[in-house]
Amino acid sequence: MLSVTDLERSPWPGERSVITIGAYDGVHVGHQAVIEHVRRRASELGAKSAVVTFDRHPASVVRPESAPSLLTTTDQKMELLAATGIDAVVVVPFDQQQAAESPESFIERVLVNCLNTKVIVVGEDFHFGRGRDGNVELLRKVGMEADFDVEPIELLPRADDIDEPVSSTAIRRALAGGDISRANTMLGREFEACGPVVKGDQRGRLLGFPTANVEVPNGLCLPADGVYAGWYERPSGKIHACAINLGRRPTFYEHADSSLLEAHLLDFDDDLYGETARVRLAHFLRSERKFDGVESIITQLTQDVGHTRELLLS
């Protein structure tokens, strides 16, 4: 996959392109369906296929006080987009200057001059440009003069047993409610959090259940506090089943500032400090709660590990 950051010249001189535009946070099954349509149309037309996205979520610039937490880091998003088979991802730097650009200027500068667009595929309610003034109607109007077509796609449920259009917002809502199964269905994969393994208070080891404390980037959307069964992937690609605690550990800390992600790898005893972990959450086991003593904690952790083993390894 080609990553395009130079918008001053065409990445494919003399060739046309079929594109879609959006934040593409999460690259969920709805996104994947749009991208598949883009790829199919590009193949039919003998054109390049591309996703036009941004180096940060536009809301973080235009309304930072209410910007959503992200389902994927930039690296995760690029990796997921590459896996779709798209020819190129065009990354537009989004800052105050970009936020102030008129829709007409954006169309001419990026879609026409840089990408030589033949077809644009977007949702029916797509908006872009300064003040969100750009829409499908404007794209069609400009397209008549600039020789490109617009193909709006209706947002429909695109996941089994989901009764609403799949969207990043719907996934965040499912995660906030601890419904990891629903979130994973809409994502089309297990939710993944990545980060370095850092030293903690080593209380898990003292309890007989050592954990890898994964430092998740600020601004990443995490599921509701609780205990989950999932998978830990090491940089080598080796994958281990794990019981995951996400929370503020109320038994030991009365007022923790933020939730921590700790993974207990089953049948594993080695040093993980400093490596980058990829932790995928597959099943919700229980909500986080405060225990009345160490023995109660050990009993519950034993049950959690047993439940994890049953779900993942049986």
Secondary structure, DSSP 8 states (H G I E B T S, - for coil): -EEE--TTS-SSTT--EEEEES---S--HHHHHHHHHHHHHHHHHT-EEEEEEESS-THHHH-GGG---BSS-HHHHHHHHHHTT-SEEEEE--SHHHHTS-HHHHIIIIIIIIT-EEEEEEETT--BSGGG-B-HHHHHHHHHHHT-EEEEE-----STT--S---HHHHHHHHHTT-HHHHHHHHTS-EEEEEEEE----HHHHTT---EEE---TTB----SEEEEEEEE-TTS-EEEEEEEEE--TTT-SS-SS-EEEEEETT--S--TTSEEEEEEEEEEEE----SSHHHHHHHHHHHHHHHHHHHH-
